[in-house]
Amino acid sequence: MDTPATPMILAARLVAKEFAAPHANAVDQDARFPLEAVTALKREKLLSAYVPVALGGAGSSLSELVEIVETLARECASTAMIYAMHQIQVISIVRHALDNPWYQNYLRELVQHQYLIASVTSEVGVGGEMRRSHCAVEVDGQSFTLVKDATTISYGAQADDLLVTARRNPDAAHSDQSLILVRKADYTLEQKGGWDTMGMRGTCSPPFLMSSVGDVAQIIDVPFGDMSAQTVVPVSHLLWGGCWMGCAAAAVNKARAFVRGQARANPGTVPPTALRLAELVSMMQSLRTSVQACLTEYETLSVADDAAVGTLTSMGYSLKMNNLKIDATQALPNIVTKALSICGILGYKNDSKFSMSRHLRDAHSAAIMVGNDRILATNANLLLVLKDD
Ligand SMILES: Cc1cc2nc3c(=O)[nH]c(=O)nc-3n(C[C@H](O)[C@H](O)[C@H](O)COP(=O)(O)OP(=O)(O)OC[C@H]3O[C@@H](n4cnc5c(N)ncnc54)[C@H](O)[C@@H]3O)c2cc1C
C-alpha cells in the first residue's frame, strides 16, 4: 500500500517483526492465541488507533488500518485477523454511537486500557447470516439481559468486551437487530466446542454460549441494518482484504526469493519458474488493485454529507463490496497455490524457509468466513431488481 508511514504504521512494523513473526509458527502449531503480538499491539496503543484524537486515540484513517493489518498478516495472519476484527468493532462504535455518552466514556477507557473487543454475530441456527438473529435483548427498566448461542467467537476467551447482534426485543423480526456492547464483568462464556482448524488457528474461535446483562445505554440506537450497510460490511471486507493481501504477499515474497536463488545458481540464465513468477506477481497486483480501489472509494463516500442515505446504502454498492469479498477470497488460495508450485518441494515441506503450509491453510479460511455462496445468494437476489449499469 502507499499510505505514508505514520507513527501507527511504524509501530505496527515493529510489532510484526519483533513480536508476530518469531511466534507465528508456534501460534499456528499449538492453535494458541498470539499473546506476544497482541500484548505488543496494546503497548503501542494500536488497539485505539481509530479512536478520535478528542477521545485520546490516534485518529487513524481506515487506509492506515488496512496497511497495519497487511503488515501484521505478512508475518502472522491470525494476529492480523484478530486486529482487523477488533478494529471493525471500534469503527462501528465510532461511526454510530459517538453521540451516546456511555460510548464516549467507553472509548476513553479503551484508549487507556487497550480493551480488545470480539464480535458475536454468527449464531446457532442462523450460521454466518449477519443480518438475522434468533436471540433477543430483553429490557427490564434500565437493564437488559441477552443470551446468545454463538457458533464462533474469535479470541472469545481472551477478549475484554463483546459486540453482539441480537433482535431488538423478543417480538422483533429476525432482521430487526440491535448491536450491543457487553462488558467482561457482565457476561459469562460457556465454551461449547474446540478450535482445531485447518488455518487461522491463532484466532482461537470456538463456539460459546454467551449470557450477559447490562445497562440499556449499551444498546446502540442506530438499527444494526443501517450500520451493516454503511459500515460493518464494507469495513469488514476492506480490513479482511488487508489480511488477505498480507497473507498473499508473504507467499509471493517467498516465491520471489526462491526464483532469485535459482537465478543466482545459474548466472546468465532465466529460470523457467520466472515465467510463473511473472504470472504470480500479476495476480497479486490485481488483488491489491481491487482492494485499493474499493478502499479509496469507501473513504470518499463515508465522509460525504449524505453518507447515511447516499451511495453506501444502495444495492449497487452492496453488490460491489460483496464482489470484492468473493473475488479476493477466490484469488488468495490461487495465489498461494501458485507460489507453492513455484517453490516445489521446498514450498511443500513444513521445515523449509519457503514453506507454504501455514499460508495455504490460512488462505482457505477466507471463502468460509461468511460463506461465499451465502454472499452470492444475496447478490443473486439484488441482481433480480437492480437496473443494468
Ligand atoms: C477464522 C474465522 C473466524 C471467525 N470469527 C468469527 C467471530 O469472531 N464472530 C462471528 O460471529 N463469526 C466468526 N466467523 C464466522 C463464522 O464462523 C461462520 O460464518 C459461521 O459460523 C457460519 O458457519 P458455516 O460455515 O456453517 O456457515 P453457514 O452460514 O451456516 O453456511 C453453511 C454453508 O451453506 C452455504 N450457504 C449458506 N446460506 C446459503 C445460501 N443462502 N445460498 C447458498 N449457500 C448458502 C454456505 O456458503 C456454506 O457453504 C469466523 C469464521 C472464520 C473462518
The ligand as a Gaussian input file, in Angstrom:
#p B3LYP/6-31G(d) Opt

LIG

0 1
 C      -11.233000     -17.661000      11.085000
 C      -12.664000     -17.346000      11.321000
 C      -13.011000     -16.530000      12.372000
 C      -14.341000     -16.198000      12.606000
 N      -14.643000     -15.404000      13.671000
 C      -15.929000     -15.096000      13.923000
 C      -16.250000     -14.281000      15.054000
 O      -15.375000     -13.832000      15.786000
 N      -17.543000     -13.990000      15.266000
 C      -18.538000     -14.428000      14.460000
 O      -19.696000     -14.109000      14.721000
 N      -18.268000     -15.212000      13.374000
 C      -16.985000     -15.546000      13.096000
 N      -16.677000     -16.320000      11.998000
 C      -17.751000     -16.679000      11.050000
 C      -18.423000     -17.942000      11.402000
 O      -17.582000     -18.945000      11.780000
 C      -19.255000     -18.518000      10.300000
 O      -19.644000     -17.590000       9.364000
 C      -20.491000     -19.117000      10.914000
 O      -20.179000     -19.950000      11.974000
 C      -21.280000     -19.879000       9.909000
 O      -20.707000     -21.103000       9.709000
 P      -20.965000     -22.029000       8.456000
 O      -19.725000     -22.172000       7.702000
 O      -21.634000     -23.269000       8.937000
 O      -21.837000     -21.184000       7.508000
 P      -23.338000     -21.080000       7.204000
 O      -23.553000     -19.636000       7.026000
 O      -24.230000     -21.816000       8.127000
 O      -23.332000     -21.828000       5.819000
 C      -23.043000     -23.223000       5.645000
 C      -22.879000     -23.499000       4.154000
 O      -24.084000     -23.189000       3.463000
 C      -23.815000     -22.202000       2.465000
 N      -24.947000     -21.280000       2.425000
 C      -25.494000     -20.619000       3.465000
 N      -26.523000     -19.863000       3.045000
 C      -26.610000     -20.040000       1.724000
 C      -27.479000     -19.545000       0.715000
 N      -28.446000     -18.685000       1.005000
 N      -27.277000     -19.953000      -0.540000
 C      -26.299000     -20.816000      -0.861000
 N      -25.450000     -21.335000       0.053000
 C      -25.611000     -20.952000       1.319000
 C      -22.539000     -21.501000       2.893000
 O      -21.869000     -20.901000       1.809000
 C      -21.769000     -22.653000       3.497000
 O      -21.209000     -23.409000       2.437000
 C      -15.365000     -16.692000      11.747000
 C      -15.012000     -17.503000      10.682000
 C      -13.685000     -17.839000      10.461000
 C      -13.342000     -18.724000       9.310000

